[in-house]
Amino acid sequence: MANEISKCLRDWGIDKIFTIIVDNASSNDVTVKELAKIFTKGGTNFMNGEHLHVRCMAHIINLIVQDSLKVTGVSIEKVKRAVKYIRQSFVRCKRFQECCEDIDINCKKSLCLDVSTRWNSTYLMLNRTVECENGLMSYVYRDIGLSHYLQVVEDEEGTVVGAFSSDDWDHVKKITNFLQIFYDLTKEVSGSLYVTLNSHFLKICEVSYYLKQLI
């Protein structure tokens, strides 16, 4: 792998490499070490390669958030099940839209369901649900089927999540604010048309500050 990358760099006329950013796969550790040897032989391993290997910040963020979502509690599961129930039927989606319109909520965007392997989809689901909180609660009161689905029907693990409460919405909003910090950060450090490495330390400090405000 290192030899192929080195060959590509030569073909592209790139002979000055300060940093290589990769995710945390062990194979990348080996590859970067071998590249460091090649750069050293060519006299282009700046600062003895001290800053050559940099872990991908977006990947680290993903690991942090995925781990935190494991302990979010039943409130998020209630939202997920409610969204799933509504999205299963065109009639339900239309009724939900009507509930939002009745209380003057702009409902041009539909509810979105998250994907277990993509934490940012969980943020988008929660953020959209918070925007339509009153519309969703209005729908709960109008459709007894959703109440039954939440309070009686078991999920794949045999668990009943129960009805929504005010505490659930407080929890959902806190989780949404937490995820938004990392969602915005991931978008900013994942840019492909501009340099991002120079902003990492500042962004980490900002995240630390925001997290302390949430405690």
Secondary structure by P-SEA (a helix, b strand, c coil): caaaaaaaaaaaccccccbbbbcccaaaaaaaaaaaaaaaaaccccccccccccccaaaaaaaaaaaaaccccaaaaaaaaaaaaaaccaaaaaaaaaaaaaacccccccbbbbbcccaaaaaaaaaaaaaaaaaaaaaaaacaaaaaaacccccccccccccccaaaaaaaaaaaaaaaaaaaaaaaaaccccccccaaaaaaaaaaaaaaaac
